[in-house]
């Protein structure tokens, strides 16, 4: 059985996603691109990319902190459940022994 999402007519080629770079798109060092007009306005600058990466890094750090907090909370709940289950099981075993 094949996955219908993976049929050849549903798969886009990698080459279709690639942005072609032409030598006339050369960077002139002043955050302005020479000889390309409006075409280069769609590209991100190094500063903008670094800023976005810093924001992304902070978001990832916050997600890890949230995950650690959730794991600690879940661990405490699991310990309480284990202790409660052990006490209940001990009570059932003691009751069964008394009835015999």
NORBEL-V434424 format. One record per pair of residues at least 24 apart in sequence whose ideal C-beta (glycine too) atoms are under 10 Angstrom apart, sorted by the first residue. I is the first residue (numbers start at 1). J is the second residue. Records with the same first field share a line. If there is no record, write none. Layout:
# NORBEL-V434424
I = J ; J
This chain:
# NORBEL-V434424
19 = 43
